[in-house]
Amino acid sequence: MRLTVRGRLTLVYGGLFVVAGLVLLGATYVLVSQRLPNVLARAETTAPPPGSAGGAVEIRQFIEGTRDDALHTLVTQGAIALVLVSAVAIALGWLVAGRMLQPLQQITATARRIADAPDADRGLHERIALTGPADEIKELADTFDIMLARLDHSFDGQRRFIASASHELRTPLTLNRTLLEVALTQEAASEEVRQLGTTLLAINDRHGRLIDGLLLLAQSERPVAERSYVDLADIVEHVAVSDTVKVDTEPGEATVAGNPVLLERLVQNLVENGVRHNLPAGGWVRVRTGSRPDGWAVLEVSNSGPVIPRYEVPGLFEPFHRYGTERLHSPGAGLGLSIVRAVARAHGGEARADARDEGGLVVTVTLPRAL
């Protein structure tokens, strides 16, 4: 069993006190034992003359017995007193150590809350704000607060940059699309020009989806402020459709409190991901919603598809990550599952994926159920 710092400090305090008490008791015993013979010898010489030789022997035996009793009493009573005082000292040491380590416990609790936040930057706004004397512990807490402030500023600047850059890029893409559409509607345009324009429009649409995904990702990484009563089953019935792949739905009641637009995009991304990464023929997607007795609403989307190694699954939630050759051939932007995870965490939930042995994925989203 590993002792805590408080336990180790208590043992050190108590051990030092016991050792000091034993040294003091031993020194007292030695000094008293050396002093008693002189005192007893003086008492023997000043004693009244004995009536007989036997009386002198009795006096000496009495004096020696008194000496032994005194030393024995000193050792036993001193040991009892040392045990009692040591127990009190150890208890006080435990209380004092806890009092001294209380600021460190506050620092640890704050760091744990930040580490347990749904996302890496979700709890960086919190500060320790330790009060007390300007000692080493307060200096540590202040340094930790400065580090949190810089990290919070950095993450916030990153989100603002993504949102601003996405908005700025939207304007030239819209202008390019308009110019291309005008060029394609002209009667004098040759077949080669029309084919080139169609290709450029497809590229323009892909970039537009990428920008929309970045905007949504930046928005969903912030906590949801305004929440509404939403049933995931209603969203599934509206969104879970496809013209190319068979989609089976089991819409059970799964009520949550959240942003309806973000939750609809979450379901839509999962369905589109299941349809896009599927078998060329005979593929399927199953969407199921329901509620668990432990207070969580569950959305599960499974699909057929290529076999994915289990070690590749965690990376699928990273932005712009695609498995295998799909990076080059997939029409998506590579942000689908990243947005799903961000939206789930913004609502206090989580998203995880498991590879099916037969191929495809099972993506499960759990969100706090609204009662």
PyMOL commands that set and color helices and strands:
alter all, ss='L'
color gray80, all
select helices_A, chain A and resi 5-45+53-115+136-185+191-220+232-239+260-276+310-312+314-317+326-329+336-346
alter helices_A, ss='H'
color red, helices_A
select strands_A, chain A and resi 228-231+246-251+255-258+284-291+296-303+350-355+361-368
alter strands_A, ss='S'
color yellow, strands_A
deselect
rebuild
show_as cartoon
